[in-house]
Amino acid sequence: MRAGYALEGDDGCIADARHYALDFLDQAHANHQLAVSARARDLLQLVVSELVTNARKYAPGPVLMELRVNAVAVDVVVWDSDPTVPAARATDPGRIGQHGLEIVKAVTEALFIEQEPVGKRITARIALTDTDKQTPHRPRPT
């Protein structure tokens, strides 16, 4: 299942993108009985917010978002018109702002950045259910 969205450059487009993403997951769950954890829903909103915010901040023109889901993951694909490939900055707890790509890399299963003839496309993959990798191990009390 997949869906595409052209996002306006106004202040409400980030909230709109989060809303579209949650509706998309709800539809995938209803139509295909896909298991979707609460964590996946939260991470989807976070990743959409970060990627769309960066696109609006650094690229002139439209922002396109595509959502794709399969049995195990949802992909968030964001295209913008700026060909500059972003890079996560070195960890710096004292830095204010510019942590978006660091956050996205930390919470996704995979992150792909591709230059296009015009602009770039960023794809972030989020697992639909919690995995051992995502859930910290807690020893049982003895």
N, C-alpha and C positions, 0 to 999 in steps of 0.2 A: 504494500500500500504506500502511496506517495501523494504529496500535495505541495503546490507551490504558491507563494504569496509575493506580491509586489508591495513593498512597504513605502509609504510616503515618508518624506524626510522631516515630518513635523514632530513635535515633542511627544505625541501620543503613540508613535509607531513602535516604541520598545514595549510598552504595555500591550499593544495590539499583537505584537509578535508572540509574547508570552501566552496570551489568550488563545491565539491560533494553535500554538503548540500543545496546550493542555486539551483543547477540543479535539485535536488530531489524535492524541493518545486515547482519549475517551472513546472516540469513534473506532480506533483500532481494537480496543478492548471489547467494545460492544459487537462489532462486526466479525471479529476473528477470535474472540475469547482469549486474547493474549494476556498473560499475567504481567501486570505492571506494578512494581513496588512503589510505595510512597516516596522512597528515596529517589527512584528514577524520575518521578514527577517533579520533585524538588530540584534535582540536578538539571533536568531539561529546562526548567524556567531560568535557572542560574546561567547555564551555557547560552541559551537564547539571548538573555539580557546582555551578557558580556560581548558576544559576537556582534549583535546588532548595534550596541552602543559604540563599539570600536568602529564599525563600518560608518555609522553616522558621523562620528567624530573626525575620522581621518580621510574620508573619501567624499568627493563631491558627487552629487547625483543620486540615482535610485539605489535601493538596496533590495536584493531579491533573497528570499528564504525558501528553501525546499526542505521538507521533512520526509524521510523514508523510514519505514519500519519493516522488520522481519521478525522471526520467532524469538530472537534473543536480544535485539538491540534497535535503537532508534538513532538515525543519523540526522544531524542538524547541518544543513549546507547553507552558507551565507556567501553571497556574491556581492562585491562592490566594485567601483570603477577605479580604485587606486591600485596600481600594479605593485606597489611596494610590499614585499613579503615581511610580515611582522615577525619579530623574534622575542621570545620571553627574556626578560632581563634577569640578571643574577639576583638571587634572593637578597633582600635588604629590608629588614624589619623597620628601619627608620624611614624608608621611602614612603611618601604619601602618594597614593594613586599609582596608576600604570601597573597594576597587578593582574589585569584581566586575563592575559594569555597564560600566565603562571597558574591561575585558578583553573582555567579550562583544561590545561594539560594535566593538572593534578586529579581532576574528577572524571575524566573521560577514559574510555578504553583505548581510543586511538584518536589522533589528530593529524589531518592531512591538509597541507597548504599548497595550492597549485596556482601558478601564474596562468592567466588566460590571455588571449590576444588583446582583450580590453579588461583590465582589472585583475582581480584574483578571486579564488574560490577557496573557502575554508570549510572543511568537513570535520565535525566532531561526533564521535560514536559513544553512545551512552547505553550501558547494559540495562535491560528492562527489569531484571530481578537482581537481588543482592547476591554477590558471590563471596567466596572466602577471601578473595583479594580485597574486597570492599569492607568486609566486616572484620574488625579487629578481633584477634583471638583473646579470649579471656579464660584463664585457667579456672577450672572448677574448684570451689572451696573444698578443703579436705577435712 
